[in-house]
Amino acid sequence: MRYYDNTRISDYRTCPRKYYFRHEKGWVRIGTPLALINGLAWHDAMDVVWGSAHREITDTQLVKEGLEAYQATWVAGGMPAAKDMTPDQQTEFAPRGPFIAAETLMQYVLQRRKFIRDSEILAIERPFAVPIYEEEDAPIMYIGRLDKVVRHKVEGTIVVEHKTTTQFYKTSGLRQSFVDSFSPNSQVDGYLHTGNILYQNLRGVWIDVAVFNKTVHDAFKFLPIDRQFAMLNSWLHETRNWIERLENDKQTFKTGGLGKSFPKNTDRCGDYGGCPFTDVCKFYPDPSAIAGAPPGFKVEFWNPFDILHIDQLQLPPETPNA
């Protein structure tokens, strides 16, 4: 049995060489990006808000508990606690950080609590493993974690996926490029595929967008997404195709090295935020020969079983590649 999650598949789709660096060599830049720390902290705050919204506590108390979760993750990411932040740091971190999060979280509770209380919470951070295809009697499993699954009294059963963004215009709202990024979107399609297996009559995936902005703290939007069965079937075939390509590259690397496997996709070097491995590609003719990690990187393998809590499913260990 072998396991693939959206992160590994997506990295390979973006650039096979990027996949090689991140998942075969285990290289990751030293220091966590601010946007990622903020997103993780917001996710943890959402777990508290959605998990406690039905309790008989005030909105203020709910915000306080959510903010405590946010700040714990923020500090764990190497950022200063709110009480220790200087005015210069507040400016540097804006539009992210605990001060803006506090304002945003209060407005979120005011807008979303009724929707949450009108819902039965079926799952929070639910790990999953569903089959993609069978290969030589060894199933290939798609693994991940659903942020929330709820049964709303009007909307029905919904998978809720939390996202944060700074891509917002005061005059027109969310940037259209951000909205369009979810359709099509392999991660969302994977959630839909999974949700339709695990739950009857799934209404769809709703992207719960929270805007982080220096002055606007009440911009939230649900982006409901559904697909026809034929589209999900297409995702299934495409995902299998990408996994098979990846597996072929891993086998070819054993005999041909990087010269014949994991090719660069130079069209994606300038993606939003830039590829973290651009300099590695520029200055190392054979990065596979690097012992340890190049300057500015550390070795830290992506382990979805730990990160996504897949261990809770008590699955058998992954079958080694032949």
C-alpha positions in Angstrom: 0.0 0.0 0.0 1.3 3.4 -0.9 0.0 6.9 0.0 -0.1 10.2 -1.8 -1.4 13.5 -0.6 -2.2 16.7 -2.4 1.0 18.4 -1.4 3.3 15.8 -3.0 1.1 15.5 -6.1 0.8 19.3 -6.5 4.5 19.9 -6.1 5.2 17.3 -8.8 2.6 18.9 -11.1 4.1 22.3 -10.6 7.7 21.1 -11.3 9.1 17.6 -11.0 12.5 19.0 -10.0 10.8 21.0 -7.2 9.2 17.7 -6.1 12.6 16.0 -6.1 14.2 18.7 -3.9 11.3 18.9 -1.4 10.3 15.3 -1.1 13.2 13.1 -2.2 15.9 15.2 -0.7 13.8 16.7 2.0 15.0 20.3 1.5 13.1 23.1 3.0 14.1 26.8 3.5 15.2 27.7 7.0 12.5 29.9 8.5 8.7 29.6 8.0 7.1 32.2 5.8 5.0 34.7 7.6 1.9 34.0 5.4 2.1 30.3 6.3 2.4 30.9 10.0 -0.6 33.2 9.9 -2.6 30.7 7.9 -1.8 27.9 10.4 -2.6 30.1 13.3 -6.0 31.0 11.8 -6.8 27.4 11.1 -6.2 26.6 14.8 -8.4 29.5 15.8 -11.1 28.1 13.6 -10.9 24.7 15.2 -11.7 26.4 18.5 -14.4 28.7 17.2 -16.3 26.0 15.3 -15.8 23.5 18.1 -17.0 25.8 20.8 -19.6 28.0 19.1 -22.5 25.8 20.4 -21.4 26.3 24.0 -23.3 28.8 26.2 -20.5 31.3 26.2 -20.5 34.9 25.0 -19.0 36.0 21.6 -16.3 37.8 23.5 -15.3 34.6 25.4 -15.4 32.6 22.1 -13.1 35.2 20.5 -10.7 35.1 23.5 -10.4 31.3 23.3 -9.9 31.4 19.5 -7.3 34.1 19.8 -5.4 32.1 22.4 -5.1 29.2 19.9 -4.0 31.7 17.2 -1.3 33.1 19.4 0.0 29.7 20.5 0.6 28.7 16.9 2.0 32.1 16.1 4.6 31.9 18.8 5.3 28.2 18.0 6.2 29.4 14.5 9.0 31.6 15.9 7.1 34.9 16.1 7.0 37.1 19.1 4.0 37.0 21.5 1.6 40.0 21.3 2.7 41.3 24.7 6.4 41.4 23.5 5.8 43.0 20.0 7.2 46.5 19.4 5.2 49.0 17.3 7.8 48.5 14.5 7.1 44.7 14.6 3.4 45.3 14.4 3.9 47.4 11.3 6.3 44.9 9.8 3.9 41.9 10.3 0.8 43.8 9.1 -1.6 42.8 7.7 -1.0 39.7 9.7 -0.3 39.0 13.4 -2.2 38.7 16.6 -3.5 42.3 16.7 -5.1 42.2 13.3 -6.2 38.6 14.0 -8.0 39.8 17.2 -10.1 42.4 15.2 -10.7 39.9 12.4 -11.7 37.1 14.7 -14.3 39.3 16.5 -15.9 40.2 13.2 -15.8 36.5 12.1 -17.6 35.4 15.2 -20.3 38.1 14.7 -20.8 37.0 11.1 -20.4 33.2 11.3 -21.6 32.1 14.7 -25.3 31.8 13.6 -24.3 29.7 10.6 -22.2 27.4 12.8 -24.9 27.1 15.4 -27.4 26.2 12.7 -25.0 23.3 11.8 -24.3 19.9 13.3 -20.5 19.5 13.5 -19.8 16.1 12.0 -16.0 16.4 12.1 -13.1 18.8 12.8 -9.8 18.1 11.2 -10.9 14.7 10.0 -8.0 12.6 8.5 -8.9 10.4 5.5 -7.5 7.8 3.2 -9.5 6.8 0.2 -8.4 4.6 -2.8 -7.2 6.0 -6.1 -6.4 2.8 -7.9 -5.0 -0.7 -7.5 -1.5 -1.6 -8.7 -0.2 -5.1 -8.5 -2.5 -5.9 -5.6 -1.1 -2.8 -3.7 -3.7 -0.1 -3.5 -2.7 3.5 -4.0 -4.4 5.7 -1.4 -5.1 9.4 -1.4 -4.7 10.8 2.0 -5.4 14.2 3.6 -7.5 16.0 6.2 -10.8 17.8 5.9 -10.9 21.1 7.9 -14.6 20.8 8.9 -17.6 18.6 7.9 -21.0 20.0 8.9 -24.6 19.3 8.3 -26.4 22.7 8.0 -30.1 22.7 8.6 -30.7 24.4 5.2 -27.6 23.8 3.1 -27.1 20.1 3.9 -23.8 18.4 4.4 -20.8 20.5 3.5 -17.0 20.2 3.7 -15.6 23.6 5.0 -12.1 24.5 4.0 -10.6 27.6 5.7 -8.4 29.9 3.6 -6.8 33.3 4.4 -5.8 35.9 1.9 -4.5 39.5 1.6 -5.7 39.6 -2.0 -8.5 42.1 -1.5 -9.6 45.5 -2.9 -11.7 47.8 -0.7 -13.7 48.8 -3.7 -14.4 45.4 -5.4 -13.7 42.8 -2.7 -11.7 39.6 -3.3 -9.3 39.7 -6.3 -10.8 37.7 -9.1 -7.6 35.7 -9.6 -7.9 34.4 -6.0 -11.5 33.4 -6.6 -10.6 31.7 -9.9 -7.8 29.7 -8.2 -10.4 27.3 -6.8 -12.0 26.3 -10.0 -10.4 24.1 -11.2 -8.3 23.2 -8.1 -6.9 19.7 -7.5 -7.0 20.0 -3.7 -10.7 21.0 -3.7 -11.5 18.3 -6.2 -9.7 15.8 -4.0 -11.9 16.9 -1.1 -15.0 16.5 -3.2 -13.9 13.0 -4.3 -13.3 12.1 -0.7 -16.4 13.7 0.7 -18.6 11.9 -1.8 -17.1 8.6 -0.6 -17.3 9.3 3.1 -20.7 11.2 3.3 -24.1 10.7 1.7 -25.6 13.6 -0.3 -22.6 15.8 0.0 -23.6 19.3 -1.0 -20.1 20.4 -1.9 -16.9 22.1 -0.5 -17.3 25.6 0.7 -14.1 27.7 0.8 -14.4 29.9 4.0 -12.3 32.9 3.1 -11.0 35.3 5.7 -9.3 38.5 4.5 -6.4 39.9 6.5 -6.2 43.6 5.8 -4.6 46.5 7.7 -8.0 48.4 7.9 -10.7 46.0 6.8 -11.5 43.3 9.4 -14.9 42.1 8.4 -14.4 40.7 4.9 -15.4 37.0 4.8 -16.9 35.0 2.0 -18.1 31.5 1.4 -17.1 30.2 -2.1 -19.4 27.1 -2.7 -17.8 24.6 -5.1 -19.3 21.4 -6.5 -18.5 19.2 -9.5 -20.5 16.9 -11.7 -19.6 13.2 -11.3 -17.9 13.3 -14.7 -15.6 16.0 -13.6 -14.6 14.1 -10.4 -14.0 11.1 -12.5 -11.7 13.1 -14.7 -9.8 14.3 -11.6 -9.4 10.7 -10.5 -7.9 9.7 -13.9 -5.6 12.8 -14.0 -4.4 12.1 -10.4 -3.6 8.5 -11.3 -1.7 9.8 -14.4 0.4 12.2 -12.3 1.2 9.5 -9.7 2.2 7.1 -12.4 4.5 9.7 -13.9 6.0 10.4 -10.5 6.6 6.7 -9.8 8.3 6.4 -13.2 10.6 9.3 -12.5 11.5 7.7 -9.2 12.4 4.4 -10.9 14.3 6.2 -13.8 16.4 8.2 -11.3 17.9 5.0 -9.9 19.6 4.3 -13.2 19.7 7.7 -15.0 20.0 10.3 -12.3 18.6 13.8 -12.6 19.8 13.9 -16.2 16.9 11.6 -17.2 14.3 12.2 -14.4 12.5 14.9 -12.5 12.8 17.5 -15.3 12.7 21.2 -14.6 9.5 23.1 -15.5 11.1 26.5 -16.0 7.7 28.1 -16.9 6.8 27.9 -13.1 10.0 29.5 -11.7 8.3 32.9 -11.5 5.1 31.8 -9.8 3.6 34.0 -7.1 6.2 34.2 -4.3 8.9 32.6 -6.5 10.2 29.0 -6.3 12.4 28.5 -3.2 14.8 26.3 -5.3 15.5 28.7 -8.1 19.1 29.4 -6.9 19.7 25.7 -6.5 18.8 25.1 -10.1 21.0 28.0 -11.2 24.2 27.3 -9.4 24.4 23.5 -8.9 24.8 21.4 -12.1 24.1 18.2 -10.2 22.1 19.0 -7.0 21.7 15.3 -6.3 25.4 15.1 -5.3 24.9 17.7 -2.5 25.4 16.2 1.0 22.9 17.4 3.5 21.3 20.6 2.2 22.5 23.7 0.3 23.0 27.0 2.2 19.8 28.5 3.5 18.1 25.1 3.6 17.7 22.3 6.1 16.6 18.7 5.7 13.1 18.2 7.0 11.0 15.6 5.1 7.3 16.2 4.5 5.6 13.5 6.6 1.8 13.6 5.9 1.1 10.9 8.5 2.4 13.2 11.2 1.2 16.5 9.8 -2.3 15.4 8.7 -2.7 13.0 11.7 -3.2 10.1 9.3 -1.8 7.9 12.1 -5.2 8.2 13.7 -6.6 5.9 11.0 -4.3 3.1 12.0 -3.3 2.3 8.4 -0.7 -0.3 7.6 2.8 1.1 6.8 3.6 2.3 3.3 4.8 -0.4 0.9 8.4 0.5 -0.2 8.9 1.1 -3.9 10.2 -1.8 -5.9 
